[in-house]
Structures are given as C-alpha cells and as structure tokens.
Amino acid sequence: MPYEPPTHRVERSLRATTGARVVVGIDEVGRGAWAGPVTVCAAVTGLRRPPTGLTDSKLLTVKRRTDLARELETWVTAHALGHSSPAEIDELGMTAALRLAATRALAALPVVPDAVILDGKHDYLGAPWRVRTVIKGDRSCVAVAAASVIAKVRRDAMMAELGDDHQDFCFGDNAGYPSPVHRAALEELGPTPHHRLSWAYLDTLPRWRHLKRGRSAPGTAAMEAGGQLGFDF
C-alpha cells in the first residue's frame, strides 16, 4: 500500500512564523515494551529532498528500515539519541522518562535547535523548548520520519545485543515488546535486569508478582537528579 511521502511543510511553517533556523524532529520507540529502555532520536534534516521511501519506521520491512537507517545517518544534518533506562521508567513514569530521554538526545546534538517537531498530540518535552506537536508526524514530517527510523533500528540492535545473555526471551525478535515467547519466558524465569518492574504484566504472573514496584510521583528534585544520570549500552 503506497503512502504519501513526508514533507517539510511543518518545518517551513515554523521557520516562517517563529523565525526558527534550526528545526529538529523527535520520535521515540520502546514506549509499549515490557523490557529495555525508551529511546528518543532527535534529527535535523534541513530542507533537502529526503531519501526515497522515507516514512514511519513501522510501515517498513526490517531490511528496508535497516538499509534506510544506514543511509539516513549520513544524510541528516545532525542526529543524536537519548535513552531512559527501565529503572528510570519505573521511578519516574513514562511521561517523565520520555522527557528525560528527549532532553538527553537534544543535549547530545552538535547544534542547538530553535524549535522542535514532536510526534504525537502530547507535548512531553515542554519548556524551555519551542514545541510543535504533529499527530502522525512520523509519516508526514521529514525530520520526524528520519528520527523514527533511526530510533527504531538503533533500539532493536540494542535489544538484540541484550538478548545474547537472555536467549529464552528472544529480544532480538520482539525487541522487549509483548509476545507469546516473551511471556512464556517471563512465566518460567521471571524478569531480567532489563525489565520494567512497575508494569501491569507482573500482575498476571503470580510467581513473580512480589517483584512489582510502585511508581513514585516525580517531583522537581527527582527530575533534576534524573537529568544527571547517564544510560549506555
């Protein structure tokens, strides 16, 4: 099924209405997973014609997505990734963990953006960034689509590497997301150090339910402390 290619329409609008010169697209992957980090990519593309076939990473085959990510990493003007670990997700909740990962990605860019295009309808980034949210931005905006492909491929590779030490979970196939094999391994072996322990899947695993963590509400101090934490793979 063909899809309309993404454009620079939103970026041009931001440039025209706000005077922004450097506009970054942001997308995340890993929000719905049981295991692994949530990963955010920030990508700056300028107004150049994108590589052929660029679209939301979820609409691409694994091979096409992998090939395209390799091309994008040299085509974009700049890009960087940020992660929030499972422990940070448990401690802060997903919205704050997304903000932390996005802040890390933005801080790692070699340029300071004037404006941000954020995929979705919810601005989890907030001040001091000038944010434009775009529903299905990973299909319609070039910079967000590029970020979605790079983020997906890089996180999948991370999860496959983590899966080398936990082969029963098949992280290389499911990337930490729910699947029958993943659930069967959880029932038999319990969570790995890479699992999110505040998530509801533990409620359905009586043998391991005692490991479930409550989620504390993150205040300003918790967020400031979280901003000092690194997370590497």
ZAZA-967283 format. One record per residue (C-alpha): residue number from 1; residue in three letters; x, y, z. Coordinates in pm, whole numbers. Example, Ala and Ser with C-alpha at 12.3 -4.5 7.8 and 13.67 -1.06 7.14 Angstrom:
<rs>
<r k="1" r="ALA" c1="1230" c2="-450" c3="780"/>
<r k="2" r="SER" c1="1367" c2="-106" c3="714"/>
</rs>
This chain:
<rs>
<r k="1" r="MET" c1="0" c2="0" c3="0"/>
<r k="2" r="PRO" c1="157" c2="332" c3="-106"/>
<r k="3" r="TYR" c1="182" c2="618" c3="140"/>
<r k="4" r="GLU" c1="217" c2="990" c3="84"/>
<r k="5" r="PRO" c1="584" c2="1083" c3="134"/>
<r k="6" r="PRO" c1="670" c2="1314" c3="425"/>
<r k="7" r="THR" c1="729" c2="1682" c3="354"/>
<r k="8" r="HIS" c1="894" c2="1986" c3="508"/>
<r k="9" r="ARG" c1="560" c2="2167" c3="543"/>
<r k="10" r="VAL" c1="565" c2="2191" c3="925"/>
<r k="11" r="GLU" c1="930" c2="2290" c3="931"/>
<r k="12" r="ARG" c1="868" c2="2565" c3="674"/>
<r k="13" r="SER" c1="574" c2="2687" c3="882"/>
<r k="14" r="LEU" c1="788" c2="2703" c3="1196"/>
<r k="15" r="ARG" c1="1059" c2="2891" c3="1012"/>
<r k="16" r="ALA" c1="809" c2="3139" c3="870"/>
<r k="17" r="THR" c1="608" c2="3200" c3="1188"/>
<r k="18" r="THR" c1="877" c2="3185" c3="1457"/>
<r k="19" r="GLY" c1="1200" c2="3270" c3="1277"/>
<r k="20" r="ALA" c1="1348" c2="2933" c3="1374"/>
<r k="21" r="ARG" c1="1656" c2="2843" c3="1171"/>
<r k="22" r="VAL" c1="1737" c2="2501" c3="1319"/>
<r k="23" r="VAL" c1="1434" c2="2274" c3="1349"/>
<r k="24" r="VAL" c1="1466" c2="1924" c3="1494"/>
<r k="25" r="GLY" c1="1230" c2="1630" c3="1457"/>
<r k="26" r="ILE" c1="1185" c2="1394" c3="1753"/>
<r k="27" r="ASP" c1="1036" c2="1047" c3="1774"/>
<r k="28" r="GLU" c1="1050" c2="770" c3="2032"/>
<r k="29" r="VAL" c1="1047" c2="392" c3="2037"/>
<r k="30" r="GLY" c1="1001" c2="146" c3="2321"/>
<r k="31" r="ARG" c1="707" c2="311" c3="2496"/>
<r k="32" r="GLY" c1="496" c2="-7" c3="2499"/>
<r k="33" r="ALA" c1="771" c2="-260" c3="2564"/>
<r k="34" r="TRP" c1="797" c2="-478" c3="2875"/>
<r k="35" r="ALA" c1="1176" c2="-465" c3="2870"/>
<r k="36" r="GLY" c1="1452" c2="-230" c3="2764"/>
<r k="37" r="PRO" c1="1481" c2="147" c3="2753"/>
<r k="38" r="VAL" c1="1262" c2="403" c3="2590"/>
<r k="39" r="THR" c1="1474" c2="557" c3="2316"/>
<r k="40" r="VAL" c1="1435" c2="900" c3="2158"/>
<r k="41" r="CYS" c1="1604" c2="1023" c3="1842"/>
<r k="42" r="ALA" c1="1643" c2="1390" c3="1757"/>
<r k="43" r="ALA" c1="1717" c2="1457" c3="1388"/>
<r k="44" r="VAL" c1="1796" c2="1776" c3="1198"/>
<r k="45" r="THR" c1="1746" c2="1749" c3="823"/>
<r k="46" r="GLY" c1="1724" c2="2097" c3="680"/>
<r k="47" r="LEU" c1="1505" c2="2131" c3="373"/>
<r k="48" r="ARG" c1="1680" c2="1886" c3="142"/>
<r k="49" r="ARG" c1="1496" c2="1616" c3="-52"/>
<r k="50" r="PRO" c1="1480" c2="1303" c3="169"/>
<r k="51" r="PRO" c1="1591" c2="955" c3="65"/>
<r k="52" r="THR" c1="1339" c2="762" c3="-144"/>
<r k="53" r="GLY" c1="1092" c2="559" c3="60"/>
<r k="54" r="LEU" c1="1125" c2="751" c3="386"/>
<r k="55" r="THR" c1="818" c2="706" c3="607"/>
<r k="56" r="ASP" c1="715" c2="593" c3="954"/>
<r k="57" r="SER" c1="950" c2="313" c3="1061"/>
<r k="58" r="LYS" c1="655" c2="86" c3="1148"/>
<r k="59" r="LEU" c1="549" c2="79" c3="781"/>
<r k="60" r="LEU" c1="884" c2="-54" c3="658"/>
<r k="61" r="THR" c1="1019" c2="-406" c3="638"/>
<r k="62" r="VAL" c1="1312" c2="-488" c3="864"/>
<r k="63" r="LYS" c1="1555" c2="-493" c3="571"/>
<r k="64" r="ARG" c1="1429" c2="-169" c3="420"/>
<r k="65" r="ARG" c1="1428" c2="0" c3="760"/>
<r k="66" r="THR" c1="1782" c2="-113" c3="833"/>
<r k="67" r="ASP" c1="1913" c2="-2" c3="492"/>
<r k="68" r="LEU" c1="1733" c2="330" c3="520"/>
<r k="69" r="ALA" c1="1868" c2="398" c3="870"/>
<r k="70" r="ARG" c1="2221" c2="346" c3="742"/>
<r k="71" r="GLU" c1="2155" c2="596" c3="463"/>
<r k="72" r="LEU" c1="1984" c2="845" c3="694"/>
<r k="73" r="GLU" c1="2268" c2="854" c3="946"/>
<r k="74" r="THR" c1="2491" c2="1012" c3="680"/>
<r k="75" r="TRP" c1="2214" c2="1210" c3="507"/>
<r k="76" r="VAL" c1="2081" c2="1404" c3="807"/>
<r k="77" r="THR" c1="2248" c2="1728" c3="907"/>
<r k="78" r="ALA" c1="2276" c2="1603" c3="1266"/>
<r k="79" r="HIS" c1="2118" c2="1342" c3="1491"/>
<r k="80" r="ALA" c1="2153" c2="1208" c3="1845"/>
<r k="81" r="LEU" c1="1984" c2="952" c3="2065"/>
<r k="82" r="GLY" c1="1881" c2="960" c3="2429"/>
<r k="83" r="HIS" c1="1759" c2="675" c3="2648"/>
<r k="84" r="SER" c1="1575" c2="631" c3="2975"/>
<r k="85" r="SER" c1="1650" c2="303" c3="3146"/>
<r k="86" r="PRO" c1="1389" c2="60" c3="3280"/>
<r k="87" r="ALA" c1="1478" c2="170" c3="3633"/>
<r k="88" r="GLU" c1="1418" c2="535" c3="3538"/>
<r k="89" r="ILE" c1="1086" c2="444" c3="3376"/>
<r k="90" r="ASP" c1="984" c2="264" c3="3697"/>
<r k="91" r="GLU" c1="1091" c2="556" c3="3912"/>
<r k="92" r="LEU" c1="962" c2="850" c3="3706"/>
<r k="93" r="GLY" c1="675" c2="712" c3="3499"/>
<r k="94" r="MET" c1="668" c2="708" c3="3121"/>
<r k="95" r="THR" c1="593" c2="1075" c3="3053"/>
<r k="96" r="ALA" c1="883" c2="1199" c3="3265"/>
<r k="97" r="ALA" c1="1109" c2="922" c3="3129"/>
<r k="98" r="LEU" c1="1031" c2="1033" c3="2773"/>
<r k="99" r="ARG" c1="1117" c2="1390" c3="2864"/>
<r k="100" r="LEU" c1="1445" c2="1275" c3="3018"/>
<r k="101" r="ALA" c1="1537" c2="1070" c3="2709"/>
<r k="102" r="ALA" c1="1444" c2="1357" c3="2475"/>
<r k="103" r="THR" c1="1642" c2="1607" c3="2681"/>
<r k="104" r="ARG" c1="1945" c2="1378" c3="2660"/>
<r k="105" r="ALA" c1="1907" c2="1348" c3="2283"/>
<r k="106" r="LEU" c1="1878" c2="1725" c3="2239"/>
<r k="107" r="ALA" c1="2178" c2="1786" c3="2464"/>
<r k="108" r="ALA" c1="2386" c2="1547" c3="2254"/>
<r k="109" r="LEU" c1="2319" c2="1731" c3="1927"/>
<r k="110" r="PRO" c1="2610" c2="1936" c3="1790"/>
<r k="111" r="VAL" c1="2366" c2="2223" c3="1725"/>
<r k="112" r="VAL" c1="2108" c2="2394" c3="1947"/>
<r k="113" r="PRO" c1="1760" c2="2373" c3="1791"/>
<r k="114" r="ASP" c1="1536" c2="2678" c3="1774"/>
<r k="115" r="ALA" c1="1221" c2="2465" c3="1750"/>
<r k="116" r="VAL" c1="1112" c2="2102" c3="1789"/>
<r k="117" r="ILE" c1="861" c2="1897" c3="1592"/>
<r k="118" r="LEU" c1="734" c2="1625" c3="1826"/>
<r k="119" r="ASP" c1="545" c2="1321" c3="1702"/>
<r k="120" r="GLY" c1="201" c2="1276" c3="1857"/>
<r k="121" r="LYS" c1="-52" c2="1504" c3="2024"/>
<r k="122" r="HIS" c1="107" c2="1531" c3="2370"/>
<r k="123" r="ASP" c1="397" c2="1766" c3="2442"/>
<r k="124" r="TYR" c1="602" c2="1564" c3="2689"/>
<r k="125" r="LEU" c1="905" c2="1790" c3="2637"/>
<r k="126" r="GLY" c1="779" c2="2135" c3="2738"/>
<r k="127" r="ALA" c1="976" c2="2445" c3="2837"/>
<r k="128" r="PRO" c1="1223" c2="2580" c3="2753"/>
<r k="129" r="TRP" c1="1177" c2="2420" c3="2412"/>
<r k="130" r="ARG" c1="951" c2="2567" c3="2145"/>
<r k="131" r="VAL" c1="747" c2="2259" c3="2050"/>
<r k="132" r="ARG" c1="503" c2="2186" c3="1769"/>
<r k="133" r="THR" c1="320" c2="1854" c3="1814"/>
<r k="134" r="VAL" c1="207" c2="1673" c3="1499"/>
<r k="135" r="ILE" c1="-19" c2="1367" c3="1504"/>
<r k="136" r="LYS" c1="135" c2="1102" c3="1277"/>
<r k="137" r="GLY" c1="435" c2="1328" c3="1234"/>
<r k="138" r="ASP" c1="644" c2="1017" c3="1168"/>
<r k="139" r="ARG" c1="455" c2="984" c3="838"/>
<r k="140" r="SER" c1="409" c2="1348" c3="741"/>
<r k="141" r="CYS" c1="727" c2="1530" c3="856"/>
<r k="142" r="VAL" c1="1067" c2="1452" c3="706"/>
<r k="143" r="ALA" c1="1271" c2="1514" c3="1023"/>
<r k="144" r="VAL" c1="1034" c2="1313" c3="1244"/>
<r k="145" r="ALA" c1="1023" c2="1024" c3="995"/>
<r k="146" r="ALA" c1="1402" c2="1019" c3="986"/>
<r k="147" r="ALA" c1="1414" c2="1017" c3="1367"/>
<r k="148" r="SER" c1="1162" c2="732" c3="1380"/>
<r k="149" r="VAL" c1="1366" c2="508" c3="1150"/>
<r k="150" r="ILE" c1="1699" c2="574" c3="1322"/>
<r k="151" r="ALA" c1="1550" c2="528" c3="1671"/>
<r k="152" r="LYS" c1="1378" c2="200" c3="1580"/>
<r k="153" r="VAL" c1="1683" c2="43" c3="1417"/>
<r k="154" r="ARG" c1="1922" c2="151" c3="1691"/>
<r k="155" r="ARG" c1="1697" c2="31" c3="1975"/>
<r k="156" r="ASP" c1="1629" c2="-300" c3="1801"/>
<r k="157" r="ALA" c1="2004" c2="-355" c3="1774"/>
<r k="158" r="MET" c1="2048" c2="-274" c3="2143"/>
<r k="159" r="MET" c1="1778" c2="-520" c3="2242"/>
<r k="160" r="ALA" c1="1928" c2="-794" c3="2024"/>
<r k="161" r="GLU" c1="2260" c2="-740" c3="2200"/>
<r k="162" r="LEU" c1="2095" c2="-756" c3="2542"/>
<r k="163" r="GLY" c1="1923" c2="-1075" c3="2429"/>
<r k="164" r="ASP" c1="2255" c2="-1254" c3="2390"/>
<r k="165" r="ASP" c1="2255" c2="-1304" c3="2768"/>
<r k="166" r="HIS" c1="1883" c2="-1385" c3="2788"/>
<r k="167" r="GLN" c1="1817" c2="-1604" c3="2486"/>
<r k="168" r="ASP" c1="1491" c2="-1754" c3="2614"/>
<r k="169" r="PHE" c1="1330" c2="-1410" c3="2587"/>
<r k="170" r="CYS" c1="1415" c2="-1365" c3="2215"/>
<r k="171" r="PHE" c1="1477" c2="-993" c3="2248"/>
<r k="172" r="GLY" c1="1630" c2="-999" c3="1902"/>
<r k="173" r="ASP" c1="1287" c2="-1086" c3="1761"/>
<r k="174" r="ASN" c1="1048" c2="-897" c3="1989"/>
<r k="175" r="ALA" c1="1270" c2="-602" c3="2099"/>
<r k="176" r="GLY" c1="1128" c2="-634" c3="2451"/>
<r k="177" r="TYR" c1="766" c2="-598" c3="2340"/>
<r k="178" r="PRO" c1="491" c2="-842" c3="2441"/>
<r k="179" r="SER" c1="493" c2="-1172" c3="2251"/>
<r k="180" r="PRO" c1="399" c2="-1534" c3="2335"/>
<r k="181" r="VAL" c1="765" c2="-1636" c3="2362"/>
<r k="182" r="HIS" c1="844" c2="-1336" c3="2581"/>
<r k="183" r="ARG" c1="552" c2="-1413" c3="2812"/>
<r k="184" r="ALA" c1="643" c2="-1781" c3="2836"/>
<r k="185" r="ALA" c1="999" c2="-1692" c3="2936"/>
<r k="186" r="LEU" c1="871" c2="-1449" c3="3199"/>
<r k="187" r="GLU" c1="643" c2="-1714" c3="3347"/>
<r k="188" r="GLU" c1="927" c2="-1964" c3="3367"/>
<r k="189" r="LEU" c1="1229" c2="-1747" c3="3452"/>
<r k="190" r="GLY" c1="1094" c2="-1419" c3="3587"/>
<r k="191" r="PRO" c1="1204" c2="-1070" c3="3484"/>
<r k="192" r="THR" c1="1559" c2="-995" c3="3374"/>
<r k="193" r="PRO" c1="1750" c2="-686" c3="3493"/>
<r k="194" r="HIS" c1="1621" c2="-518" c3="3175"/>
<r k="195" r="HIS" c1="1250" c2="-549" c3="3257"/>
<r k="196" r="ARG" c1="1025" c2="-269" c3="3378"/>
<r k="197" r="LEU" c1="902" c2="-376" c3="3719"/>
<r k="198" r="SER" c1="620" c2="-123" c3="3759"/>
<r k="199" r="TRP" c1="426" c2="-257" c3="3461"/>
<r k="200" r="ALA" c1="96" c2="-445" c3="3472"/>
<r k="201" r="TYR" c1="228" c2="-764" c3="3308"/>
<r k="202" r="LEU" c1="358" c2="-869" c3="3652"/>
<r k="203" r="ASP" c1="0" c2="-871" c3="3783"/>
<r k="204" r="THR" c1="-70" c2="-1173" c3="3561"/>
<r k="205" r="LEU" c1="239" c2="-1367" c3="3675"/>
<r k="206" r="PRO" c1="157" c2="-1492" c3="4028"/>
<r k="207" r="ARG" c1="500" c2="-1645" c3="4078"/>
<r k="208" r="TRP" c1="673" c2="-1310" c3="4021"/>
<r k="209" r="ARG" c1="407" c2="-1062" c3="4132"/>
<r k="210" r="HIS" c1="601" c2="-985" c3="4450"/>
<r k="211" r="LEU" c1="867" c2="-813" c3="4238"/>
<r k="212" r="LYS" c1="631" c2="-542" c3="4116"/>
<r k="213" r="ARG" c1="735" c2="-190" c3="4208"/>
<r k="214" r="GLY" c1="509" c2="101" c3="4286"/>
<r k="215" r="ARG" c1="568" c2="414" c3="4087"/>
<r k="216" r="SER" c1="657" c2="727" c3="4277"/>
<r k="217" r="ALA" c1="540" c2="1065" c3="4154"/>
<r k="218" r="PRO" c1="844" c2="1252" c3="4020"/>
<r k="219" r="GLY" c1="889" c2="1596" c3="4171"/>
<r k="220" r="THR" c1="1128" c2="1865" c3="4056"/>
<r k="221" r="ALA" c1="1413" c2="1724" c3="4264"/>
<r k="222" r="ALA" c1="1367" c2="1377" c3="4114"/>
<r k="223" r="MET" c1="1371" c2="1516" c3="3762"/>
<r k="224" r="GLU" c1="1679" c2="1725" c3="3830"/>
<r k="225" r="ALA" c1="1856" c2="1421" c3="3972"/>
<r k="226" r="GLY" c1="1740" c2="1210" c3="3678"/>
<r k="227" r="GLY" c1="1887" c2="1462" c3="3437"/>
<r k="228" r="GLN" c1="2232" c2="1384" c3="3575"/>
<r k="229" r="LEU" c1="2205" c2="1012" c3="3513"/>
<r k="230" r="GLY" c1="2359" c2="853" c3="3205"/>
<r k="231" r="PHE" c1="2249" c2="529" c3="3040"/>
<r k="232" r="ASP" c1="2477" c2="348" c3="2798"/>
<r k="233" r="PHE" c1="2459" c2="16" c3="2620"/>
</rs>
